[in-house]
Amino acid sequence: NENSETGMQNYNYAQSNCLEITVSLGCCKYPPTTDIRNYWYANKASLLAMPSMILNGVYGIVMDSAEQPIPTATIVVDVNDGHLSVTSRGEYWRPLPYRNGKETSYYMTVTAPGYNSLTTKRIVMKDQMTYNRLDFMLFKTSE
């Protein structure tokens, strides 16, 4: 088992805004080949449904009042300890889970050096496969 505190999942998520998944289906890292078919049939539905989870979330651009991208912006989602960096074009994307058929709420705060921070109103994930565009416009602290 990979240590969850120092594994590639945490590193990729924190350093590159990339989600990585390690699937552990049993206690043995290398199960006997005779068990593989049973693992597949026991977990097939879940494994095939997992990729659709990336379709829940938000994406957009962080820009200034002249509608120019702010590449130094960072975003914090209230349920996440880390921050999300935007691209050089001010773009971001963040999967946000839709939890067990329940409406799930999130707040996002965007900051950038020299700009006033902005916190969103409540973002509500109501349905599966909902990817919403949410652009942010930040104003310089002197504006």
Phi, psi and omega per residue, in radians:
N1 nan 2.424 3.117
E2 -1.437 2.382 3.135
N3 -1.117 2.116 -3.073
S4 -1.200 -0.329 3.135
E5 -1.395 -0.528 -3.043
T6 -2.212 0.239 -3.068
G7 -1.329 3.032 3.133
M8 -1.102 -0.535 3.128
Q9 -1.020 -0.896 -3.124
N10 -1.146 -0.728 -3.137
Y11 -1.082 -0.884 -3.125
N12 -1.071 -0.717 -3.123
Y13 -1.148 -0.784 -3.071
A14 -1.348 -0.625 -3.012
Q15 -1.678 -0.455 -3.032
S16 -2.333 0.182 -3.139
N17 0.987 0.556 -3.105
C18 -1.968 2.375 3.083
L19 -1.695 2.264 3.084
E20 -2.133 2.501 -3.127
I21 -2.127 2.292 2.985
T22 -1.918 2.145 -3.121
V23 -1.782 2.081 3.057
S24 -2.016 1.997 -3.064
L25 -1.748 -0.144 -3.134
G26 -2.778 -3.094 -3.094
C27 -1.428 -0.284 -3.105
C28 -1.727 2.211 3.134
K29 -1.124 -0.661 3.128
Y30 -2.171 1.473 -3.116
P31 -1.218 2.785 3.083
P32 -1.043 2.533 -3.115
T33 -1.034 -0.454 3.120
T34 -1.177 -0.337 -3.135
D35 -1.587 -0.252 -3.027
I36 -1.042 -0.787 -3.128
R37 -1.045 -0.717 3.114
N38 -1.127 -0.719 3.090
Y39 -1.059 -0.745 -3.130
W40 -1.070 -0.903 -3.089
Y41 -1.164 -0.566 3.131
A42 -1.261 -0.410 -3.030
N43 -2.158 0.081 -3.039
K44 -0.956 -0.885 -3.088
A45 -1.055 -0.770 -3.140
S46 -1.155 -0.757 -3.127
L47 -1.124 -0.650 3.130
L48 -1.324 -0.461 3.123
A49 -1.411 -0.430 -3.044
M50 -0.975 -0.773 -3.125
P51 -1.048 -0.477 3.141
S52 -1.188 -0.285 -3.134
M53 -1.146 -0.398 3.124
I54 -1.258 -0.163 -3.136
L55 -1.478 0.106 3.084
N56 -1.877 2.100 3.096
G57 2.753 -2.789 -3.116
V58 -2.334 2.747 3.047
Y59 -2.651 2.834 3.100
G60 2.929 -2.807 -3.101
I61 -2.271 2.441 3.007
V62 -1.767 2.148 -3.065
M63 -2.382 2.920 3.086
D64 -1.652 -3.068 -3.074
S65 -1.164 -0.294 3.059
A66 -1.619 0.187 -3.129
E67 1.076 0.574 3.050
Q68 -1.750 2.479 -3.117
P69 -1.115 2.603 3.073
I70 -1.965 1.654 -3.060
P71 -1.244 -0.198 -3.140
T72 -1.642 0.078 -3.097
A73 -1.266 2.607 3.009
T74 -2.261 2.671 -3.105
I75 -2.216 2.388 3.057
V76 -2.095 2.232 3.034
V77 -1.656 2.381 -3.009
D78 -0.998 -0.423 -3.121
V79 -1.654 0.127 -3.016
N80 -2.161 2.316 3.129
D81 -1.327 -0.420 -3.070
G82 -1.608 -3.124 3.098
H83 -2.068 2.772 -3.136
L84 -1.968 2.155 3.095
S85 -1.568 2.539 3.087
V86 -1.551 2.892 3.109
T87 -1.367 3.090 3.104
S88 -1.121 -0.310 3.090
R89 -1.704 0.189 3.115
G90 1.365 0.156 -3.080
E91 -1.450 2.639 3.033
Y92 -2.579 2.844 3.013
W93 -2.700 2.489 -3.125
R94 -2.583 2.025 2.977
P95 -1.120 2.401 3.082
L96 -2.245 2.051 -3.050
P97 -1.117 2.508 2.945
Y98 -1.733 1.983 -2.907
R99 -1.672 1.937 2.978
N100 0.838 0.765 3.095
G101 1.281 0.175 -3.130
K102 -1.865 2.513 3.034
E103 -1.043 2.268 -3.076
T104 -2.157 2.317 -3.082
S105 -1.918 2.559 3.104
Y106 -2.428 2.717 2.973
Y107 -2.194 2.518 3.113
M108 -2.198 2.402 3.075
T109 -2.051 2.260 -3.131
V110 -1.949 2.296 3.102
T111 -2.317 2.728 3.038
A112 -2.777 2.497 3.115
P113 -1.003 2.276 3.115
G114 1.491 0.050 -3.121
Y115 -2.191 2.659 3.013
N116 -1.251 2.417 3.116
S117 -1.296 2.833 -3.107
L118 -2.453 2.262 3.062
T119 -1.956 2.335 -3.102
T120 -1.258 2.817 2.858
K121 -1.221 3.080 -3.103
R122 -1.088 2.250 3.027
I123 -1.689 2.164 -3.078
V124 -1.962 2.162 3.021
M125 -1.699 1.877 -3.072
K126 -1.736 -0.551 -3.027
D127 -2.292 2.742 3.015
Q128 -1.204 2.702 3.121
M129 1.035 0.854 3.065
T130 -2.038 1.984 3.090
Y131 -2.119 1.919 -3.009
N132 -1.783 2.453 3.031
R133 -1.492 2.282 3.134
L134 -2.473 1.748 3.106
D135 -1.558 2.608 3.115
F136 -2.078 2.412 3.022
M137 -2.069 2.060 3.112
L138 -1.800 2.578 3.126
F139 -1.959 2.452 3.119
K140 -1.032 2.628 -3.094
T141 -1.085 -0.387 3.133
S142 -1.543 -0.149 -3.109
E143 -1.423 nan nan
